[in-house]
Amino acid sequence: MSAPTLDAPPITTMGPIADAIRAGEMPGRIWVYSNYHCNLACGYCLTESSPKSKRREVDRDTMVEIARQGAELGFTGIGVTGGETFLLPWMPEAVRAMAEHLPIVVLTNGTLFQGDRISKTDGMDHDNIALQISLDSHLPDVNDMARGEDNFRKVVDCVPRLIEKGVTVRIATTTEGDLDDPALDPLKEFVATLGVAPEDHLIRPIVRRGRADELNMGLTAEAKDIPSELTITADGAFWGSFGPTVSNGRLDTDLLLTRTILPLDIPANALLGALQGMPAGNDAALGIR
């Protein structure tokens, strides 16, 4: 199961990748890890991102080319994550350029959109662009315990301002408890007061990879339990956005597909080959997305 996507364009491309996506045999979204460094150091971070992390960036031109080639192959959407994506000064320009090829959702902690810096999102009031911002509790102290001091205030400040600008905003909540726990109801109600529609509030579990694995937090998942979305990083192409994690400072390569990222058909066909014969997983039941 994957996160809600923007309206995907109809697939008109021919070829094995397009055919597999059209048939529902392969997810239609590509993920790109734009970078690994971050201004926060969240307790359950998959990539051990922090201000001290190695940057390992995918450059702007490569990101736009991934979107272009993805559309040609028949992919229907693209997601960009990190690290903190907007630490890259050229990210706003890249997002707008990628959106000309595919609908795009960009994951961000939202803390950089303070004061006049909200201008970073100029031009993102676009039908093909959504920003997904993390918020884990309606209680500031609880939220900030995992995500960092003053995180709650900064998110609550920026979300209504982004919506007022016409930017599509989604909220992502990561929890160690049950996804339908009534204790989450006050958070759902609070998110709605920020102007975010219920269908744009994503609740997902902590997956025991990266920093969460070191702290014995979250669900243990096998490859078949992880949504098989093609994921591109500076280190290569991986099975799913939960694939290119970092544990004890080292990149996990158990879900590495290829070291080649372009041309995109090479990792895309590697993923398609790996999917053949793969038994059904529990990603939907576990809520991993």
N, C-alpha and C positions, 0 to 999 in steps of 0.2 A: 504494500500500500504506500502511496506517495502523498506528499502534501498537496492540497488543492492547487490547481494550476490556473493560469489565465486562459481565456478562450483560445484553444489551440487551432491553428489553421488546418484546413483539410489537407490530407496527404495526397498530392498529385504525382509525386516522384515515383519512379519505378526502380526496382532493384531489391536485393534480399533484405536490406535493412528496413526500407520502407514497407516491404511486404510483411515483415515480422512485426513491425510497430502497428501496422494496419490490422493485423490479425490478433493483436493483443498478446503476442508471444514475447515481446520485448518492450520495456518502457520507452516512452517517447521523449523523455527529458534527459538532457545532459547536465551534469554538474561540473563546475570549474572551481577548484581551490585557487583563488587569486593570489593568496599569500598565507603565511603562517604566523606572522607577528600580530600582536594585538595590544591595545591599551589596557585591557583587563586580563585577569588570570582566573577564570571561573573554575570552581572546584571539580566539575565533572567534564571539563573540556576534552573532546576527542583528540585534539591535536597538541595538547599541552601548550597552547598559545599563551603568550605573555609579552610584555615589552622587551624581554630579553631573548625571545625566540628567534631562530634564524628566519630570515624573510622568505626565501624560496618563492619568489614571485613568478607568476605567469604574466608576461608583458602585455601591454594594451593591444598591440597589433595581433598577437597570437590569440587573445581572447575573442577579438572581433572575427578573426579567421575561423575559429572553432564554431562560432555562431553561423557564419556564412556556409561553411562546409556541412554543418549539421542540418541546416535547412535543405541543402541540396540532396543530402542522403535520405531525408524523410523524417528527421526528428521534429518534434512538435513544440518543444519548449527548452529553456535553458535556465539553470540556477547558478548563482555565483555566491560562494561562501569563503570563509577564511579560517583563521585570523579575523581581523577586523577589516572588511573590504574597503572602507572609506579612509583608511590610513594611506591608501594609494592616491596621490593627488590627481591622477588622470582617470580615476574610476567613474566620476559622473559622465565624462565624455564617452568612455568605453561603454557604459550602460546604454546611453542613448544610441550609440552606433550598433550595438548588438540587438537592440530592440527593433531595428529596421529589418532584421532577418528572422528573429524568433521572439515570442513572448518570453519575458525574463522576470525572475524573482531574485532579488538581491538580499542576502541575509546580512544584518548589521545589528550591533548592540544599541545604535541610536544615540550614543553619548556624545558623538562629535557634532551633532546638529544643534548646538546651543547658540543662542543669540544670533548674530549675523551669519554664523557659519551654516545656518539652515539654507543659505543660498547654494550650498553644495547640491541641493536637490532641485535646483531650477531646471525646468524642462522635463521633469519626471512625472508631470501630470499627463501621462501618456497611456493609452489603452493597453499597450504591451508591456508596461512596467509596473511592478509591485515591490515594495520594500517590506521585508519580514523582520520585525524587531522582537527581541526576547524580553519577556517579563514573567517571572516565576511565582510571584505572590502579590496579593493585594496589601500585604503588610510590609512597609519599607524595610524594617530590620531583617525580616526573614528573607526577602528578596536579595538584599545587599550582602547577606551572609555568604551566599554562594557566588554572587556576581561582582561584588565590589562596592566600596563606599560611594554613596550618593548616586548609585545606578538608578534606583527607583525614581528619584526626583527628576533626573535628566530624561528618562523615558517618558514619564508622565507629562513633562513639559513639551517634549517635541512631537508626540503623536498627534494631539489635536491641531498643532500648527501645520504639520504635514498634510493632514486631511483637509484643512482649510485651504491649502495651496492646490488641492485637487489630486494629491498623490494617493495612490492605492496603498493602504497600510494593512499588514497582517501582523498579528501577535502570535509568538510561539512560546508556549510554556513547557518546560521540561520538568518532570516530576519523578520521584523515586517510588511514589505510591501508585494506587490504582488510578487508571485514567478516568474512571467514572466516580471517583471518590466525592461524596457530597461536600467534603471540605474544600473542594475547588469551586463550589458555587459562588462564594463571595468574590473570588477572582474573576469568574466569568461575568458577574454583574458589574464589577468595576471596569473591566475591559470595555464593556458595552457603553459605559458612561464616557469613555474616551472617544467614542464615535466609530468603533470598530464593530462590524457586523459579526454575529455569532459564527457564521460560516467561515469567517476570516480569522478565527481564534483556534489555532492548532495546539493540541495537547498531546505530548509524546513522552515516552519513557526514557530514562537514562539507559544507555547501552554500555555494557561493561567493556569498553575499549578506551585507550588513551589514559588520561589522568583518572577517570572513573575506575579503571581496572586496578590501578595502584591503590585506590582507596576502598576497593571491594564494594563498589556501588553499582547498582543497575542490573539489567537483564543480560544474561549470557546468550549470545546469538551465533548460530552458524551461518555460513555463506548463504544457504538457502532461505534463511530467515531475514536476510537483509535485502531490501529492494534493489534489484539489479540494474540500477540506473548507471549508465556510463559516466565515469567520473575522471576528470582530467586534472593533473597537478604538474608542477614543475619537475616532479620525479618520475612521471609516467602516468599510465591510465589504469584505473582500478575498477573493481566490481563494487559499485554502490558508493554513496557518499559517506558511509561508515567505514570504507575500506582504507583510505590513506591516513590512518591514525598514527599517533606518536606515543610510544611507551618508554619511560625512562630515558627520554632524549633520543630514541632511535625510531626511525620510520618503520611501521609494520608493513611487511610485504606479502603477507599470507593471501591477500586479495588483489595482488598486482596482476594485471593482464598483460601489458606491454610497456616497455620503456619508451616506445615511440608514441607521440601524441598527434603528430601531423605527418602525412595526411590522415584525416580523421577516420577514413574507412578502415585503416589498419586496426586500431583499437576497437572500433565498432564491430568489425567482423570477428575479432577475438572474443568479444563479449557474446556475440550471437552463437559462436561455436561452443562456448562454455555453457550457455543456457540449454543447449540441446541435450535432452535426457536428464536434466536437473529435476529432481522431485519437487513437488510443491512445498513451500515453506510456511512458516507461521507468522510472517510479518503482519498480516491483517489482524490475526488474533492477538498478537503482542502489541499492536499499535505502533510498530516501528515505521517511521516515515520521515 
